Amino acid sequence: MGIETLLVDSIKGNNTLIKVVSFDPGETTGMCVFEGSKLMLASQYKAKTVPEGAAFIHDFLESWRPDVVVMEMYRIYSWKAEDHSWQNLFTPRLIGAIQYICHTLKLPLTEQTAQQAKGFCTDERLRAWGLYQEGQRHARDSIRHACYYLLFTVARVQDPNFKPAVPAISGGNT
């Protein structure tokens, strides 16, 4: 079952067309754009500096004018804390820039953990939905976040009792 069918079935005929821009922020930022259930663009951008990445994201959001922005949040886990000593923390600085850009452009921003999106929107599911982007790990992660948002926020807002009717994929994972 493709994501289009899953989303159409999930929102039970409501014709709401929402434009979602999703980011997997970092030195290589993954991004995608969905209009309704249709993937319009999936790409990656490698920035040398945070200001360069922020300027690119600002222009990207200005050109696409989404209804909502979805982004992977950044957490420093206790077992990884030492790995962050003396680092320039590019990703959290870029996330702050994205938060500011969304605020100034008056764009709603939703942040999700990596586990939320990756736990449900696996590579196997992306392949089954026809959304897997070969060789673009960060673009795939942005797609995961957009799909998770569409399935678990948009569909749930339209029907509070919604539970995605996702068919089992080989191995019985749902």
N, C-alpha and C positions, 0 to 999 in steps of 0.2 A: 504494500500500500504506500503510495507516494505521500509526501507531506501535504500536498494540495488536498487530496482526498481526506486525509486525517484531519486537517484543519476545517475543511468544509463540513465534514461529519461532526466535528467537535463543536462548532459554533452553530450547528443546527439551522442552517439556512440564513442566518443573519448576514446581510451583505456588507457589513462594515469593512471598508478598505482602509487599512492603517499602514502608514509608511514607517518602517522601523529601520534605523541605522544602528548597527552594533559594532562595538570595538573590543578587541583583545589588545590592550595597550602595552607598549614596551618599546625597546629600541627598534624592533620590527613589529609594527602595529598591524594586526589583522583587522579588516573591516568588511562589512557587507551591508547591502541594502535589500530589504524585502518590501514589496508593495503587495499588501494582502499576503497570500501564501506564495507569491512568485519571487524567486531570488533574481534580483535585477543586476547585482554586481557583487563579486567577491574578489578581494585583492589584499595586498600587503604593501606597506610603505616602510622603508628603512630610513630612520632619521639619525643624523649625526649628533644633534643636540636637542634638548627639550624644547627650546623656543622654535626650532625648525619643525619639530613634530607637532607642536601646538598650532603653529601657523597653518600647516597642512590640514590638520583636523578642523580648524576654524573654517577654512575655505571649503573643505569637503561638506561640512554641515550647512554652510551657507548655500552651496549649490544644490544639495539634495532636499533641504527643508523638510526634515522628517517630523512626524507627529510625536515620536518618542525616540530617545537614545538609550541603548542598553550597553552596559560595559561590565567587563569582569573586574571585580574588586581585588584589591591586593592586601594580603595578610602576611605578617611575619609570624611564623609558627615558632614556638619555643625551641624546638629541636633544630631550627634553621637560623636562630638568632645570631650565632657566631659567624655564619656565612655572610651576614650583612655588615659586619664591622668594617669600617673604612671604605664602604662602597658609596658611589655617588647616588644610588637609589633613583635611577632614571625613571623606572616604571611608576613609583608612587608620585614623583614630581609631575610626570605627564598626566597621571590621573587627576591630580589637583588642577592642572591646566584645563583638562576636559570638563571638570566640574565647574570651573569658572566660565568657560566658553558657553556651556549649556545654560548657566545662570544668566549671562549677559544676552544670549540669543532667545531667552525665555523658552527653552526646550526642556520638557520633562526628562529627567534622567533616572534610570533604574540601574542599580548595581546588583550583580549576582556573584556568588562564589564560583570558583572554578569547579568545585565538586557538584554543584547543582546542575550545571550545563553538561559537564563531561559524564556525570553519572547516568543521565537519562539519554542524552543525544550522543551515543557512542559512534565510533567510526562505522560500525556495522549498520547502525540505523541511518547514518548519513548516506552510506552507499545505497541502502534500500530505498531511501527517499530521493535518490538522484542528486544529492547535494555535496557529495564528497569532492573536495578539491585536492587533486594529487599534487604533492610537493609544496603545498601552502598551509603549513601547520597552523599558523596564526589566523589565516583567513578561515580555516575550518573551525577554530575555536570561536571566532566571531559569529559564524553560522550557528554553532551550538547554542550560543547565548540568545540569538534572535529566535531560533526555533523554540527554545525553552520558554522564552517570554511569550511568544505567540500561543503556545499550547497551555501554559500554566497561569498566565496573567490575562491575556485578551480573552481567551475562551472562558476562563473562570469568571471574569467580570460579567460576561454576557450570560452565563448560566452558572450561578453559585454552586450547583450540584454537579458540575462538570468533572468527569474523570476521563482522561484521554483513553480512547478505545484503541490501544496499540496492539497490533497482532504480535504474537511471539515470533522472534527471529531465531534462527537455528541455535540450538542449545537451550531453548526455552526461556531466555532472558526477556523480561518485559519491563 
